[in-house]
Structures are given as C-alpha cells and as structure tokens.
Amino acid sequence: MAPLRAPCLSRRLRNNVLQSLLDDLVSGDETRAENAVTALVDLGEDGIPALLDLTHSPDTDSRWWAVRTLAQSPLSQTEWLVPFLNDPAPEVRQCAALGLAVRPDESATQPLIRALSDEDGMVGSLAVNALVKIGGAAVPSLIEVVKSASQSSRIHALRALAEIGDHRAIPIMMKVMDEDSALLQHWAKEGLERLGLNMVYIKPV
C-alpha cells in the first residue's frame, strides 16, 4: 500500500496550494490578489472548478476577482463570463465585459448588445469594445440598436459600427447625420470617414 501514499500526498499538497491561492485572491490585499491571479492561471484546469465556485460568492470582491482570473485564463469559456453581464454589482459586470473583449466570441453578441443599455456607462463602453472585436457578425444587431433603442444605447452602438467599419452600416450612418444629437453625428461622421465617404454627408450651402 505504501506506493499509494505519494499520489495522495501530492493531491493534498495541490489542494493546499490551491486553497492558499484562493485565500490570497480574496484577502483584500491587492498585491497578494494580483499575484494569486497569475498563479491560479498557471495552475490551468486544476484551478477552474474552485474559481467557478467562487463566482457564486455573495461577496462582490470575491466574485470580481474570480471573474477577473477566469477572464485571464487561456482556458476561459464564453459561457463562464456571459452570466456576469447581469451581476448586481457594476464592477463585476465591467469585468465580464472586459473579459469578453479579450477573447471575442460571436455567441456573446446578444448579451453584449443588451449590455449597451446598462445603467453603468462603463459597462456599455466595455461592451462596445467587445462587440468591435467580434466585428462583422455583430453589425446587423448593432444597426437595429441604432434604429430603435434608447439614446445611450444608440450612441454606444454607433461607436461600435464606426470602429468596425462595415459598409452595411452606411445607410444608418447617413440617416443619423440628419439628427440633432452631437454624439450620434460625431460617430456617424467618424464611421463614414473611416469608410472613405467623408465628402458624402457634407450638405451644400
């Protein structure tokens, strides 16, 4: 039976190391937590289940650090992050949107579109960044937002369309140029210029 003790000891040691890193992650000490993020990412699959469990913590900071670590992991999956676009805490929603921008995935398009209307402006801005990374697949949904959503969502969506630079957005950009909103006009103009149509929208005197 003696040979079985080494694997058991090794497993126990790994569990102890994992728990120590998780304790550092939620310690409230930013330096310890940042170091723990790197070490937990380096653990690979061994650290994932515990991090997923931590995302369900009632403590906002614990959820934030767990989502932050998952987002940084090369093993990160879109379905791990998307639910946190609806987290009660804006900082956790921001972290999820930022993570989705790091590894863009077309399947996150609709959740990110909904995040454009988040009451926290930073969440909307980070959702724009993620949608820009997704690119052309997000264009039809972004056009629909510009057509009929709230003003803040329309501005976010038009900014995304301007940065993506897809010709399908030209008609809606041209239409927006007739509106009174300076921000909408700014992003419409920016988008048209990027598409080489900077002279088209200039009205004759």
C-alpha positions as CSV (number, residue, x, y, z in Angstrom):
1,M,0.0,0.0,0.0
2,A,3.0,2.3,0.5
3,P,3.2,3.4,-3.1
4,L,-0.3,4.9,-2.9
5,R,0.7,7.4,-0.3
6,A,2.8,9.6,-2.6
7,P,-0.1,10.4,-5.0
8,C,-2.3,11.1,-2.0
9,L,0.3,13.4,-0.6
10,S,0.7,15.2,-3.9
11,R,-3.0,15.7,-4.2
12,R,-3.2,17.0,-0.7
13,L,-0.3,19.4,-1.4
14,R,-2.0,20.7,-4.6
15,N,-5.2,21.2,-2.7
16,N,-3.4,23.2,0.0
17,V,-1.6,25.3,-2.6
18,L,-4.9,26.0,-4.3
19,Q,-6.6,27.0,-1.1
20,S,-3.8,29.2,-0.2
21,L,-4.0,31.0,-3.5
22,L,-7.8,31.4,-3.2
23,D,-7.2,32.9,0.3
24,D,-4.8,35.4,-1.3
25,L,-7.2,36.2,-4.0
26,V,-9.9,37.3,-1.6
27,S,-7.6,38.7,1.1
28,G,-8.3,42.3,0.4
29,D,-4.6,42.8,-0.3
30,E,-4.3,43.9,-3.9
31,T,-0.7,42.8,-4.3
32,R,-1.4,39.3,-2.9
33,A,-4.5,39.1,-5.1
34,E,-2.7,40.1,-8.3
35,N,0.0,37.5,-7.6
36,A,-2.7,34.9,-6.9
37,V,-4.3,35.6,-10.3
38,T,-1.1,34.8,-12.1
39,A,-0.5,31.7,-10.1
40,L,-4.1,30.4,-10.5
41,V,-4.0,30.9,-14.2
42,D,-0.7,28.9,-14.2
43,L,-2.5,26.1,-12.4
44,G,-4.6,25.6,-15.5
45,E,-7.5,23.2,-15.2
46,D,-6.8,22.5,-11.6
47,G,-7.9,25.9,-10.5
48,I,-11.0,26.3,-12.7
49,P,-13.6,24.5,-10.5
50,A,-12.7,26.4,-7.4
51,L,-12.8,29.7,-9.4
52,L,-16.2,28.9,-10.8
53,D,-17.5,28.1,-7.3
54,L,-16.1,31.5,-6.1
55,T,-18.1,33.3,-8.8
56,H,-21.2,32.4,-6.7
57,S,-19.9,34.1,-3.6
58,P,-22.3,36.7,-2.0
59,D,-19.2,38.9,-1.6
60,T,-18.8,41.3,-4.5
61,D,-15.0,41.5,-4.3
62,S,-14.7,37.7,-4.3
63,R,-16.9,37.5,-7.4
64,W,-14.8,40.2,-9.1
65,W,-11.5,38.5,-8.5
66,A,-12.9,35.1,-9.6
67,V,-14.3,36.6,-12.9
68,R,-11.1,38.5,-13.4
69,T,-9.0,35.4,-13.0
70,L,-11.3,33.3,-15.3
71,A,-11.2,36.0,-17.9
72,Q,-7.4,36.0,-17.9
73,S,-7.1,32.2,-18.2
74,P,-6.4,30.8,-21.7
75,L,-8.9,28.1,-20.8
76,S,-11.7,30.8,-20.4
77,Q,-15.0,30.0,-22.0
78,T,-17.6,32.5,-23.1
79,E,-20.4,30.8,-21.1
80,W,-18.4,31.4,-17.9
81,L,-18.4,35.1,-18.3
82,V,-21.7,36.0,-20.0
83,P,-23.9,35.5,-16.9
84,F,-21.9,38.1,-15.1
85,L,-23.0,40.8,-17.5
86,N,-26.2,40.6,-15.3
87,D,-24.4,40.7,-12.0
88,P,-25.9,43.0,-9.3
89,A,-22.5,44.8,-9.0
90,P,-21.4,47.1,-11.8
91,E,-17.8,46.4,-11.2
92,V,-18.4,42.7,-11.8
93,R,-20.4,43.4,-15.0
94,Q,-17.5,45.6,-16.2
95,C,-15.0,42.8,-15.5
96,A,-17.2,40.3,-17.5
97,A,-17.4,42.7,-20.5
98,L,-13.7,43.3,-20.4
99,G,-13.0,39.6,-20.4
100,L,-15.3,39.0,-23.3
101,A,-13.3,41.6,-25.3
102,V,-10.1,39.7,-24.6
103,R,-11.4,36.5,-26.3
104,P,-14.2,37.7,-28.7
105,D,-16.9,35.1,-29.4
106,E,-19.8,35.6,-31.7
107,S,-22.1,33.7,-29.3
108,A,-21.7,36.6,-26.8
109,T,-23.2,39.1,-29.3
110,Q,-26.7,39.4,-28.0
111,P,-25.7,39.5,-24.3
112,L,-23.3,42.3,-25.2
113,I,-25.9,44.1,-27.2
114,R,-28.2,44.1,-24.1
115,A,-25.2,45.4,-22.0
116,L,-25.1,48.5,-24.2
117,S,-28.1,49.7,-22.2
118,D,-26.6,49.0,-18.8
119,E,-27.2,51.8,-16.3
120,D,-23.5,51.8,-15.7
121,G,-21.9,53.7,-18.6
122,M,-18.5,51.9,-18.2
123,V,-20.3,48.5,-18.8
124,G,-21.7,49.9,-22.0
125,S,-18.4,51.2,-23.2
126,L,-16.6,47.9,-22.5
127,A,-19.4,46.0,-24.2
128,V,-18.7,48.2,-27.3
129,N,-15.1,47.2,-27.2
130,A,-16.1,43.5,-27.1
131,L,-18.6,44.0,-30.0
132,V,-15.9,45.7,-32.0
133,K,-13.7,42.7,-31.5
134,I,-16.5,40.4,-32.7
135,G,-16.7,42.5,-35.8
136,G,-18.9,41.9,-38.8
137,A,-21.1,39.3,-37.0
138,A,-22.3,42.0,-34.6
139,V,-23.2,44.5,-37.3
140,P,-26.8,43.6,-38.0
141,S,-27.7,43.7,-34.3
142,L,-25.9,47.0,-33.8
143,I,-27.8,48.5,-36.7
144,E,-31.1,47.5,-35.1
145,V,-30.0,49.2,-31.9
146,V,-29.2,52.5,-33.7
147,K,-32.7,52.3,-35.3
148,S,-34.8,51.9,-32.2
149,A,-33.1,51.7,-28.8
150,S,-32.5,54.2,-26.1
151,Q,-30.3,57.2,-26.9
152,S,-27.4,56.0,-24.8
153,S,-27.5,52.6,-26.4
154,R,-27.7,54.1,-29.9
155,I,-24.6,56.1,-29.2
156,H,-22.7,53.0,-28.0
157,A,-23.9,51.0,-31.0
158,L,-22.9,53.7,-33.5
159,R,-19.5,54.0,-31.9
160,A,-19.1,50.2,-32.4
161,L,-20.3,50.4,-36.0
162,A,-17.8,53.3,-36.7
163,E,-14.9,51.3,-35.3
164,I,-15.9,48.1,-37.1
165,G,-16.1,49.9,-40.5
166,D,-18.6,47.7,-42.2
167,H,-20.3,49.0,-45.4
168,R,-23.6,47.7,-44.2
169,A,-23.8,50.4,-41.7
170,I,-23.6,53.3,-44.2
171,P,-27.3,53.8,-44.6
172,I,-27.9,54.2,-40.9
173,M,-24.9,56.4,-40.5
174,M,-26.2,58.7,-43.3
175,K,-29.6,58.8,-41.7
176,V,-28.2,59.7,-38.3
177,M,-26.4,62.7,-39.8
178,D,-29.8,64.4,-40.0
179,E,-30.4,64.1,-36.3
180,D,-29.8,66.7,-33.6
181,S,-27.6,64.6,-31.4
182,A,-24.0,65.8,-31.5
183,L,-22.7,62.5,-30.2
184,L,-24.6,60.5,-32.8
185,Q,-23.4,62.8,-35.5
186,H,-19.8,62.5,-34.3
187,W,-19.8,58.7,-34.5
188,A,-21.7,58.7,-37.8
189,K,-19.1,61.1,-39.3
190,E,-16.3,59.1,-37.8
191,G,-17.7,55.9,-39.4
192,L,-18.2,57.5,-42.8
193,E,-14.7,58.9,-42.8
194,R,-13.3,55.5,-42.0
195,L,-15.2,54.1,-44.9
196,G,-13.8,56.7,-47.2
197,L,-17.1,58.6,-47.5
198,N,-16.2,61.8,-45.7
199,M,-17.5,64.0,-48.5
200,V,-20.8,62.3,-49.0
201,Y,-22.5,63.7,-45.9
202,I,-21.5,67.4,-46.4
203,K,-24.6,69.4,-47.3
204,P,-24.3,72.1,-49.9
205,V,-24.6,75.7,-48.6
